[in-house]
Every structure is written in structure tokens, then in C-alpha cells.
Amino acid sequence: LGGTRSAVDDHLSARHADAVASEQKAAFDLIGRRYDESFVERDEQLAEGAWLIEQLERPARVLDLGVGSGLPTAKQLTDAGIDVVGTDESAVMLELAREQAPGGNYQHRDMRDLSDLGEFDAAVAFFSLIMLPKADIPPLLTGVRELLRGPRLLQVSMVLGDFDRFPISFLGVPTEASAYPPDELRQVVTDA
């Protein structure tokens, strides 16, 4: 009976994860343009993008996990002549990225799906990993590491805290978020 319960628990957990992923995709489809209108203070993210641009020799290729609307990072990178591959589950956000950061290769896919993307000099994930369960973040970062070549740079930015799949209202749309305390996040990235 114990093994059966575990299998049932695993099945229910997988169904919950699928439902959450679907809800999060729908959340960003609903949020759309309001995302950029709500987040206008991006000085730190712009500074991180500028640092990355300085580090990369051309030609360079960067993976932007959870590219969102393309602002500011994908636009900053493409404007600097860097080849950007941006992934996102939201068709609405990808439409915005194509409009606001033209020249990138924007793909409608789950950011955890790294198949057939090729190699990259760097990868960025600005506030996108918060949408994943904590259990999915280390394997994703390990997979990203395997795609990196050359300078093998990774920039990750998350809200800080200590919660996993915590229900939130993001711009009025219900979804879930995850966060690490600073030392734990540093360790997760280092271990990948």
C-alpha cells in the first residue's frame, strides 16, 4: 500500500505541476503589456546587461530564459549585435518581445525544455526562475551549464525569500512563485 500511495502522490504532484504551468502561462498572457508598464525601475538589470555585453566577444550567442516582453535585456543584447535566443511560454509576451526587441530568435516553449537550442556563450534568467518550483531550478541550471561554451557566463536574478510555489497575485493575476535566501541561491547556482 505504501508504494501505491507514493505512486498516487507522484501522479497528483505531476498533475498539479502541469496545472500550475498552464496557469502561469495564462497569467502572463493576461498580464501582457501591463508587465512593462509596472516595472519601469530597471537600472540594476540594465547594468547587468551592460556588464554582460562588455564580457562577450563578437560574434556571441545568449540564451534568455523567460524572455518575457524582451525589455530590457533582449533589446539591450540585440542592439549590441549579440545573437539572442529567447524562450517563453506566453505567446503574448513573445509577441511583445518580437515587437520591442526585433532581431532575436523567440521560441514559444517551456524554459525547462533546452532541447535543440544549440550552444551559447552566456545565459540570462531575469526574474523568470521564480515561476518554477524549487525542485526544477537546479536541474534546469545544470542543463543550461551543459549548453554554455567559451566564457560560459550565467546571470540569474530572483526575488529573495524562502518559499516554494507560494500563491501570489501578480498584477492582479493569481499564480505561484518560488524564492531562495541569498546564500542558498548562490549555492544552487554554484552547484549547477
C-alpha positions in Angstrom: 0.0 0.0 0.0 2.9 2.4 0.8 4.2 2.0 -2.8 0.8 2.6 -4.3 0.3 5.7 -2.2 3.7 7.1 -3.3 2.8 6.4 -7.0 -0.6 8.2 -6.5 1.1 11.1 -4.7 3.7 11.4 -7.6 0.8 11.4 -10.1 -1.1 14.0 -8.3 2.0 16.1 -7.8 2.8 15.9 -11.6 -0.8 16.9 -12.4 -0.5 19.8 -10.0 2.7 20.9 -11.6 1.1 20.7 -15.1 -1.9 22.8 -13.9 0.4 25.4 -12.3 2.4 25.7 -15.5 -0.7 26.2 -17.5 -2.0 28.8 -15.1 1.3 30.7 -15.2 1.4 30.7 -19.0 -2.2 32.1 -18.9 -1.2 34.6 -16.2 1.5 36.2 -18.5 -0.9 36.1 -21.4 -3.3 38.1 -19.3 -0.7 40.5 -18.0 0.8 41.3 -21.4 1.7 45.0 -21.8 1.0 45.8 -18.1 4.2 44.0 -17.3 6.4 46.7 -18.8 4.2 49.5 -17.6 4.6 48.2 -14.0 8.3 47.6 -14.0 9.9 50.8 -15.0 12.8 50.8 -12.5 15.3 48.5 -14.2 18.6 50.2 -13.5 20.2 47.2 -12.0 19.0 44.9 -14.8 20.3 47.3 -17.4 23.7 47.5 -15.5 23.9 43.7 -15.5 23.1 43.6 -19.3 25.8 46.2 -19.9 28.3 44.2 -17.9 27.5 41.1 -20.0 27.8 42.9 -23.3 31.3 44.1 -22.2 32.3 40.5 -21.4 31.3 38.9 -24.7 33.5 38.9 -27.8 31.5 39.0 -31.1 30.0 37.0 -32.5 28.2 35.9 -29.3 25.1 34.0 -28.6 23.0 34.4 -25.4 20.0 32.3 -24.2 17.4 34.4 -22.4 15.2 32.1 -20.3 11.8 33.5 -19.8 12.4 36.4 -22.2 9.1 38.0 -21.5 8.5 41.2 -23.4 12.1 41.4 -24.4 12.7 44.5 -22.3 15.2 45.4 -21.3 17.6 42.6 -21.7 16.9 41.0 -25.1 16.7 44.5 -26.6 19.9 45.6 -25.0 21.7 42.5 -26.2 20.3 42.6 -29.8 21.1 46.3 -30.0 24.7 45.4 -29.2 24.9 42.9 -32.1 24.5 39.8 -29.9 22.5 36.8 -31.2 19.7 36.2 -28.7 17.5 33.1 -28.4 14.6 33.9 -26.0 12.2 31.3 -24.7 8.9 31.9 -23.1 5.6 30.0 -22.5 3.5 33.1 -23.1 2.6 33.8 -26.7 1.6 37.3 -25.8 4.9 38.0 -24.2 6.7 36.6 -27.2 4.7 38.8 -29.5 5.8 41.8 -27.4 9.5 40.6 -27.5 9.4 40.4 -31.3 7.9 43.9 -31.4 10.1 45.6 -28.8 13.4 43.7 -29.3 13.5 42.8 -33.0 16.2 40.6 -34.3 16.0 37.9 -31.6 15.0 34.3 -32.2 12.0 34.0 -29.9 10.7 30.5 -29.2 7.4 29.5 -27.6 8.4 26.8 -25.2 8.8 25.9 -21.5 12.1 27.3 -20.3 12.9 23.9 -18.9 13.0 22.5 -22.5 16.5 23.1 -23.6 16.4 20.6 -26.5 17.7 21.6 -29.9 18.8 25.1 -28.8 22.5 24.7 -29.5 25.4 26.3 -27.7 25.6 29.7 -26.0 28.3 32.0 -24.7 26.0 33.1 -21.9 22.6 32.6 -20.5 20.4 35.0 -18.5 17.3 34.5 -16.4 16.0 37.8 -15.0 13.1 37.0 -12.6 11.9 34.1 -14.7 13.1 31.3 -12.4 10.7 32.5 -9.7 7.9 31.0 -11.7 9.3 27.4 -11.3 9.0 25.0 -8.4 12.3 24.9 -6.5 12.8 21.3 -7.5 13.0 22.3 -11.2 15.6 25.1 -10.8 18.8 23.1 -10.1 18.3 20.6 -13.0 17.5 23.5 -15.3 20.7 25.3 -14.3 22.7 22.1 -14.8 21.2 21.8 -18.3 22.0 25.4 -19.1 25.6 24.8 -18.0 25.9 22.0 -20.5 24.9 24.4 -23.3 27.5 27.0 -22.4 30.8 27.4 -24.3 33.5 30.0 -24.3 33.2 32.4 -21.3 30.2 30.3 -20.0 28.5 33.2 -18.3 25.3 33.0 -16.4 23.2 35.8 -14.9 20.4 34.9 -12.6 18.2 37.4 -10.8 15.4 36.4 -8.4 13.3 37.9 -5.6 14.8 36.9 -2.3 12.9 34.9 0.2 12.4 31.3 1.3 9.3 29.9 -0.3 8.3 27.3 -2.9 5.2 27.6 -5.1 3.8 30.3 -2.9 0.4 31.6 -4.1 0.6 35.2 -5.1 -1.4 37.8 -7.1 0.9 39.2 -9.8 -0.5 42.4 -11.3 -3.9 41.1 -10.2 -3.5 37.6 -11.8 -3.2 34.6 -9.5 0.0 32.5 -9.9 2.7 30.9 -7.8 6.3 31.9 -7.1 9.5 30.5 -5.6 12.4 32.2 -3.9 15.7 31.4 -2.2 17.6 33.2 0.6 20.7 34.8 -0.9 23.2 32.2 0.4 21.1 29.3 -0.8 20.6 30.8 -4.2 24.3 31.4 -4.5 24.9 27.7 -3.6 22.2 26.4 -6.1 23.9 28.4 -8.9 27.4 27.3 -7.8 26.4 23.6 -7.6 24.9 23.7 -11.2 
